[in-house]
Amino acid sequence: MTDSASNQQILRMVTSGTASSRADLVRELGLAASTVSLRVQELVAAGLLTESGEGASRGGRRPRLLRIPEQGGVALTADLGSHHGRLAAVSADGTVRDAADHSHDLTAGPEQAADWLVERLTVLADRQRAAGRTVRSVGIAFPGPVDVRAGRVLTPSRMPGWHNFPLRDVLADRLGLPVVVDNDATLMAVGEHQSARPELQHLVVVKAGRGIGCGVISAGRPHRGANGCAGDISHVRVEAAEDRPCSCGNIGCLETVASGAAVLRELARGGTPVDGTAELLRLVTDGDPQATTLVRAAGRHIGTVLSVVVNFFNPQAVVLGGALASAEPLVAAVRGVLYERCLPMATAGLEITTTVSGRDAGLLGAGLTALRDSLPYAEAP
């Protein structure tokens, strides 16, 4: 286990109550006492752990208790969509503070987006410092492929002008803080995994909103592939899409028939113009037949593509997140197609459900990743 991974696991175990002392950590992690002591000292020095008081004795000296400090460090986070952003501060114990939604059009270009982010994140940072919290780093969940090591955005569809934009370095220079930039669906998967399902080693998390994204956790770690586009199911060709043009420049992609944007277009063509995903979900909740039919069809299309993923990857869980995941007809349709099309061995014990962390999954993934990477001796993911 790397230094970075063991530090991260220690924080998770203390936060969850699995361990409350160095002795607990030695027993649970199977590491040498000297290694655990070194990791704990690093986290205490970084302000991410405190060690005080005394716990119950098990026959020897009473252990000192480990806790996550209430006023410890936070990461500023932004979970971005093409037309909005959700910003918050995230602490090492997984607490999300001061979350707020803001409108902004990323398609207007990277320079305007950087100005907007700096302005919003600066206000958020001031609020945290006024509350006595140390701002340690920044995590950005971006709706497109990202070269994580270089911190650059790569060829995002629907957003011309962003290719190779060095978003990490631009923000780090202007904010004076370490910055992590990663794909939004990948960070949603990280957030859901670390905050709600740390016991799972193999996980697929789908972000179904205006677009469609997918994050993959393999062997307990985010899997990005060779070029950072692992999990991109949105541009898989499906028969139902026929020859519909896609923003990626191809035709017949899943996104053209199963995304929130695609459903809204179909509603408008059918004579029911809808102002955004929230209104679409209201129609589904109210039992509107056209909206319900389209959302259920979107779920079947997503399930068709995911059936290949499940047979190939054999995850322990498929988790649906994003705005459309709150529509039960979509979730039920995905579940039905997976059980129909996947091998019985692949679905044996497979959990098909929605996110526990909900709208904050991406924020949690961005924040916990940024905090991890700012730890002493942290390694690149």
C-alpha positions as CSV (number, residue, x, y, z in Angstrom):
1,M,0.0,0.0,0.0
2,T,1.4,3.4,-1.0
3,D,1.8,6.2,1.6
4,S,-1.0,8.1,-0.1
5,A,-3.4,5.2,-0.1
6,S,-2.7,4.3,3.5
7,N,-3.2,7.9,4.6
8,Q,-6.5,8.0,2.8
9,Q,-7.6,4.7,4.3
10,I,-6.7,5.9,7.8
11,L,-8.9,9.0,7.3
12,R,-11.8,6.8,6.1
13,M,-11.5,4.4,9.0
14,V,-11.4,7.1,11.6
15,T,-14.3,8.9,9.9
16,S,-16.5,5.8,9.8
17,G,-15.6,4.8,13.4
18,T,-13.9,1.6,12.3
19,A,-10.8,2.7,14.1
20,S,-10.3,5.2,16.9
21,S,-6.7,4.6,18.0
22,R,-3.3,3.6,16.5
23,A,-3.8,0.1,17.9
24,D,-7.1,-0.2,16.0
25,L,-5.4,0.9,12.8
26,V,-2.6,-1.6,13.2
27,R,-5.1,-4.4,13.7
28,E,-7.4,-3.4,10.8
29,L,-4.7,-2.4,8.3
30,G,-2.3,-5.2,9.0
31,L,0.6,-2.7,9.0
32,A,3.5,-2.5,11.3
33,A,3.0,-0.2,14.4
34,S,5.9,2.0,13.3
35,T,4.3,2.5,9.8
36,V,0.9,3.4,11.3
37,S,2.6,5.8,13.8
38,L,4.4,7.6,10.9
39,R,1.2,7.9,8.9
40,V,-0.7,9.2,11.9
41,Q,2.0,11.7,12.7
42,E,1.8,13.0,9.1
43,L,-1.9,13.4,9.2
44,V,-1.8,15.2,12.6
45,A,0.9,17.5,11.3
46,A,-1.2,18.3,8.3
47,G,-4.2,19.2,10.6
48,L,-6.3,16.3,9.2
49,L,-6.3,14.3,12.4
50,T,-6.2,15.1,16.1
51,E,-5.1,12.7,18.9
52,S,-6.2,13.4,22.4
53,G,-8.0,12.0,25.4
54,E,-7.9,8.3,26.3
55,G,-10.0,5.3,25.3
56,A,-10.8,2.1,27.1
57,S,-7.8,-0.1,28.0
58,R,-7.6,-3.6,26.7
59,G,-5.1,-4.7,29.3
60,G,-2.3,-2.3,28.6
61,R,-1.9,1.5,28.5
62,R,-5.1,3.4,27.6
63,P,-4.9,4.5,23.9
64,R,-5.1,8.1,22.8
65,L,-8.2,8.7,20.6
66,L,-8.0,9.8,17.0
67,R,-10.6,12.2,15.6
68,I,-11.2,14.3,12.5
69,P,-10.9,18.0,13.7
70,E,-14.1,20.0,13.2
71,Q,-12.2,23.0,12.1
72,G,-9.6,21.1,10.0
73,G,-8.7,21.7,6.4
74,V,-11.1,21.7,3.5
75,A,-10.9,21.5,-0.3
76,L,-12.9,23.9,-2.5
77,T,-14.8,21.9,-5.1
78,A,-16.8,22.5,-8.3
79,D,-18.9,19.9,-10.0
80,L,-19.4,21.4,-13.5
81,G,-22.0,20.7,-16.1
82,S,-22.1,22.3,-19.6
83,H,-24.5,25.0,-18.3
84,H,-24.2,25.0,-14.5
85,G,-21.9,24.4,-11.6
86,R,-22.4,23.1,-8.1
87,L,-19.7,24.4,-5.7
88,A,-19.0,23.5,-2.1
89,A,-16.2,23.0,0.5
90,V,-15.5,19.4,1.4
91,S,-13.6,18.3,4.6
92,A,-11.6,15.1,5.1
93,D,-14.5,13.4,7.0
94,G,-16.8,13.8,4.0
95,T,-18.8,16.8,5.2
96,V,-20.0,19.0,2.4
97,R,-20.3,22.7,3.4
98,D,-21.9,25.7,1.8
99,A,-23.0,23.8,-1.3
100,A,-24.7,26.1,-3.9
101,D,-25.8,25.8,-7.5
102,H,-24.8,28.4,-10.1
103,S,-25.6,29.0,-13.7
104,H,-22.8,29.3,-16.2
105,D,-22.3,28.3,-19.8
106,L,-19.0,26.5,-20.3
107,T,-19.6,26.5,-24.0
108,A,-18.8,30.2,-24.0
109,G,-15.1,29.3,-23.7
110,P,-12.4,28.4,-21.2
111,E,-11.2,31.9,-20.4
112,Q,-14.7,33.1,-19.3
113,A,-15.1,29.8,-17.4
114,A,-11.8,30.3,-15.6
115,D,-12.7,33.9,-14.6
116,W,-16.1,32.7,-13.3
117,L,-14.6,29.8,-11.3
118,V,-11.9,32.0,-9.7
119,E,-14.5,34.5,-8.7
120,R,-16.9,31.9,-7.2
121,L,-14.1,29.8,-5.5
122,T,-12.6,33.0,-4.0
123,V,-15.9,33.8,-2.4
124,L,-16.2,30.3,-1.1
125,A,-12.6,30.3,0.2
126,D,-13.2,33.5,2.1
127,R,-16.3,32.0,3.8
128,Q,-14.3,28.9,4.9
129,R,-11.4,31.0,6.3
130,A,-13.9,33.2,8.2
131,A,-15.2,30.1,9.8
132,G,-11.7,29.1,10.9
133,R,-11.1,26.4,8.3
134,T,-7.8,26.0,6.4
135,V,-8.3,25.9,2.6
136,R,-5.8,23.2,1.4
137,S,-6.6,22.6,-2.2
138,V,-9.2,22.7,-5.1
139,G,-10.9,19.8,-6.9
140,I,-12.7,20.3,-10.2
141,A,-15.1,17.8,-11.8
142,F,-15.2,18.6,-15.5
143,P,-17.8,17.3,-18.0
144,G,-15.4,15.9,-20.5
145,P,-12.2,13.9,-21.0
146,V,-9.2,15.1,-18.9
147,D,-5.5,14.3,-18.9
148,V,-5.3,14.1,-15.1
149,R,-1.5,14.1,-14.9
150,A,-1.2,17.3,-17.0
151,G,-4.4,18.9,-15.7
152,R,-5.6,19.6,-19.2
153,V,-9.0,19.2,-20.8
154,L,-9.1,17.0,-23.9
155,T,-11.5,17.3,-26.9
156,P,-14.8,17.8,-25.0
157,S,-17.8,17.5,-27.3
158,R,-20.2,20.5,-27.3
159,M,-17.5,22.8,-26.0
160,P,-15.2,24.1,-28.8
161,G,-12.1,26.0,-27.7
162,W,-11.5,23.8,-24.6
163,H,-9.1,21.2,-26.2
164,N,-5.8,21.2,-24.4
165,F,-6.8,24.0,-22.1
166,P,-4.5,23.8,-19.0
167,L,-7.3,24.3,-16.5
168,R,-5.4,23.0,-13.5
169,D,-2.4,25.3,-14.0
170,V,-4.6,28.4,-14.7
171,L,-6.6,27.9,-11.5
172,A,-3.6,27.0,-9.4
173,D,-1.8,30.1,-10.5
174,R,-4.7,32.5,-9.9
175,L,-5.9,30.9,-6.6
176,G,-2.5,30.1,-5.1
177,L,-3.6,26.5,-4.2
178,P,-3.0,23.0,-5.5
179,V,-5.6,22.0,-8.0
180,V,-6.9,18.6,-9.2
181,V,-9.0,18.4,-12.4
182,D,-10.7,15.1,-13.4
183,N,-13.7,13.9,-15.4
184,D,-17.0,14.5,-13.6
185,A,-18.3,10.9,-13.9
186,T,-15.0,9.5,-12.6
187,L,-15.1,11.8,-9.6
188,M,-18.8,10.9,-9.0
189,A,-17.7,7.3,-8.9
190,V,-14.8,8.2,-6.5
191,G,-17.2,10.2,-4.3
192,E,-19.8,7.4,-4.1
193,H,-17.2,4.7,-3.5
194,Q,-15.3,6.5,-0.8
195,S,-18.3,8.0,1.1
196,A,-20.9,5.2,0.7
197,R,-19.4,2.0,-0.6
198,P,-15.8,1.7,0.5
199,E,-16.2,-2.1,0.9
200,L,-16.7,-2.6,-2.9
201,Q,-13.7,-3.1,-5.2
202,H,-15.4,-3.0,-8.6
203,L,-18.0,-0.4,-9.3
204,V,-19.7,1.3,-12.3
205,V,-21.3,4.7,-11.7
206,V,-23.4,6.3,-14.4
207,K,-24.1,10.0,-14.5
208,A,-27.4,10.5,-16.4
209,G,-28.2,14.2,-16.8
210,R,-28.1,16.6,-19.7
211,G,-25.4,14.2,-21.1
212,I,-24.3,10.7,-20.1
213,G,-21.1,9.8,-18.4
214,C,-19.7,6.8,-16.6
215,G,-17.0,6.3,-14.0
216,V,-15.3,3.1,-13.2
217,I,-13.8,1.9,-9.9
218,S,-11.5,-1.1,-10.4
219,A,-9.7,-2.9,-7.6
220,G,-10.7,0.0,-5.3
221,R,-9.2,2.7,-7.5
222,P,-10.6,5.0,-10.3
223,H,-9.8,3.5,-13.7
224,R,-9.2,6.1,-16.4
225,G,-7.7,4.0,-19.2
226,A,-4.7,4.9,-21.4
227,N,-6.0,8.3,-22.5
228,G,-8.4,9.3,-19.8
229,C,-11.6,8.2,-21.6
230,A,-12.4,4.9,-19.9
231,G,-16.1,4.6,-19.1
232,D,-17.3,6.9,-21.9
233,I,-20.5,5.1,-22.8
234,S,-22.2,8.2,-24.2
235,H,-20.7,7.7,-27.7
236,V,-21.3,4.0,-28.1
237,R,-23.4,3.5,-31.2
238,V,-26.9,2.0,-30.6
239,E,-29.4,0.8,-33.2
240,A,-32.2,3.0,-31.8
241,A,-30.2,6.2,-32.6
242,E,-30.0,5.2,-36.3
243,D,-28.2,8.0,-38.2
244,R,-28.8,10.9,-35.7
245,P,-25.8,13.2,-35.7
246,C,-24.0,13.6,-32.4
247,S,-22.0,16.5,-31.0
248,C,-18.9,14.3,-31.2
249,G,-19.1,14.3,-35.0
250,N,-20.3,10.7,-35.3
251,I,-23.8,9.4,-35.8
252,G,-26.0,7.1,-33.8
253,C,-24.5,7.6,-30.4
254,L,-26.3,6.7,-27.1
255,E,-26.3,10.3,-26.1
256,T,-28.5,11.3,-29.0
257,V,-31.4,9.1,-27.7
258,A,-30.8,8.6,-23.9
259,S,-29.5,11.9,-22.5
260,G,-31.6,14.5,-20.7
261,A,-31.0,16.8,-23.7
262,A,-32.3,14.2,-26.1
263,V,-35.4,13.5,-24.1
264,L,-36.2,17.3,-23.9
265,R,-35.8,17.5,-27.7
266,E,-38.2,14.7,-28.2
267,L,-40.8,16.3,-25.9
268,A,-40.5,19.5,-27.8
269,R,-41.0,17.7,-31.1
270,G,-44.1,16.1,-29.6
271,G,-45.6,19.4,-28.7
272,T,-44.5,19.6,-25.1
273,P,-41.7,22.1,-24.7
274,V,-40.1,21.6,-21.3
275,D,-37.8,24.1,-19.5
276,G,-35.0,21.9,-18.2
277,T,-34.5,18.6,-16.4
278,A,-36.3,19.6,-13.2
279,E,-39.5,20.2,-15.2
280,L,-39.1,16.9,-17.0
281,L,-38.8,15.1,-13.7
282,R,-41.9,16.8,-12.5
283,L,-43.8,15.5,-15.5
284,V,-42.6,12.0,-14.9
285,T,-43.6,12.2,-11.2
286,D,-47.1,13.4,-12.3
287,G,-47.4,10.5,-14.6
288,D,-47.3,12.4,-17.9
289,P,-47.4,9.6,-20.5
290,Q,-45.1,11.1,-23.1
291,A,-42.4,12.1,-20.6
292,T,-42.6,8.7,-18.8
293,T,-42.4,6.8,-22.1
294,L,-39.4,8.8,-23.3
295,V,-37.6,8.4,-19.9
296,R,-38.3,4.7,-19.8
297,A,-36.9,4.3,-23.3
298,A,-33.8,6.2,-22.3
299,G,-33.3,3.8,-19.5
300,R,-33.6,0.8,-21.9
301,H,-31.0,2.3,-24.2
302,I,-28.6,3.0,-21.3
303,G,-29.2,-0.6,-20.0
304,T,-28.4,-2.0,-23.4
305,V,-25.0,-0.4,-23.5
306,L,-24.4,-1.2,-19.8
307,S,-25.1,-4.9,-20.4
308,V,-21.9,-5.1,-22.4
309,V,-20.1,-3.3,-19.6
310,V,-21.4,-5.6,-17.0
311,N,-20.6,-8.8,-18.9
312,F,-17.1,-7.5,-19.7
313,F,-16.2,-5.9,-16.4
314,N,-18.3,-7.9,-13.9
315,P,-18.7,-5.1,-11.3
316,Q,-20.2,-5.6,-7.9
317,A,-22.6,-2.7,-8.4
318,V,-24.0,-0.5,-11.1
319,V,-25.0,2.8,-9.5
320,L,-27.1,5.5,-11.3
321,G,-26.6,9.1,-10.5
322,G,-27.3,12.5,-12.0
323,A,-30.6,14.2,-12.4
324,L,-32.3,11.5,-14.4
325,A,-31.5,8.9,-11.8
326,S,-34.3,10.3,-9.7
327,A,-36.8,9.1,-12.3
328,E,-37.9,5.6,-11.2
329,P,-39.0,4.5,-14.7
330,L,-35.5,5.1,-16.0
331,V,-33.9,3.1,-13.1
332,A,-36.4,0.3,-13.5
333,A,-35.8,0.1,-17.2
334,V,-32.0,-0.1,-16.8
335,R,-32.4,-2.8,-14.1
336,G,-34.8,-4.8,-16.4
337,V,-32.5,-4.7,-19.4
338,L,-29.4,-5.7,-17.4
339,Y,-31.1,-8.8,-15.9
340,E,-32.5,-9.7,-19.3
341,R,-29.3,-9.3,-21.3
342,C,-26.4,-10.1,-19.0
343,L,-25.0,-13.5,-18.1
344,P,-26.6,-14.9,-14.9
345,M,-23.1,-15.2,-13.4
346,A,-22.5,-11.5,-14.1
347,T,-25.7,-10.4,-12.3
348,A,-25.4,-12.9,-9.4
349,G,-25.2,-10.6,-6.4
350,L,-25.0,-7.5,-8.7
351,E,-26.5,-4.4,-7.0
352,I,-28.3,-2.1,-9.4
353,T,-29.3,1.1,-7.5
354,T,-29.0,4.9,-7.3
355,T,-26.3,6.9,-5.5
356,V,-26.4,7.2,-1.7
357,S,-24.5,10.5,-1.9
358,G,-26.9,12.0,-4.4
359,R,-26.1,15.4,-5.9
360,D,-22.9,15.6,-3.7
361,A,-21.2,12.6,-5.2
362,G,-19.1,14.6,-7.6
363,L,-18.3,17.2,-5.0
364,L,-17.2,14.5,-2.6
365,G,-15.0,12.8,-5.2
366,A,-13.4,16.1,-6.2
367,G,-12.8,17.2,-2.6
368,L,-11.5,13.9,-1.2
369,T,-9.2,13.5,-4.2
370,A,-7.9,17.0,-3.8
371,L,-7.3,16.6,-0.1
372,R,-5.6,13.2,-0.6
373,D,-3.3,14.7,-3.2
374,S,-2.3,17.5,-0.8
375,L,-1.3,15.1,1.9
376,P,2.4,14.6,2.8
377,Y,4.0,12.2,0.3
378,A,0.9,12.0,-1.8
379,E,1.4,10.3,-5.1
380,A,-0.3,11.1,-8.4
381,P,-3.4,8.9,-9.0
